[in-house]
């Protein structure tokens, strides 16, 4: 059960971070790079919570 909660919290955290990146006053290239970093970190976090890493 705690793994499901961890996955849900990670997904919500990634969604909030992606929203906040969109609100940053920077150019679109930097926004895309920040979004990619957030998605990669979120994917690694999800995989580690599933026990892959």
N, C-alpha and C positions, 0 to 999 in steps of 0.2 A: 504493500500500500504506500509506503514512503517513497518508493521509486516513481509511482504515478504522480504523487504530489510534487516531487522534485522535477519531473518532466513538465508538469503544468506550470510551475513557477518559472522554469527556464524559458518556456515558450512565451509567457507573459512578459518576462523581463526583456527578451529579444524584441518583442513587439513595441514595448515602451521605448527601448533604445532606438529602434528604427524611426519611431515618431519624433523623438527628440533630435535625431540627426537631421530630419527634414526641416526642423525649425531653426537650425544653425544658420547664421548669416555668412555662409562661405559659398564659393563657386561650386558649380555642379560636379566638376571632376572630383573635388575633395569629398563631396557628399557621397558620390558613388563609391569611392575608396573606403570611406567610413562605413557605409552600408555593407560592403563586402567583408570588412574586418568583423563587424558585429555578427554577420551571418556565419562566418567561419568559427568564431569563438562560440556562438550558440550551438552550432552543429557538434563541435568537439565536446562541449559540455553535455549535450544530450547523449552522445555516444558513450561518454564516460559514466553517465548515470545509468545507462543500460548495461554497463559492464563490458563494453567492447575494448576499452583501454584499461 
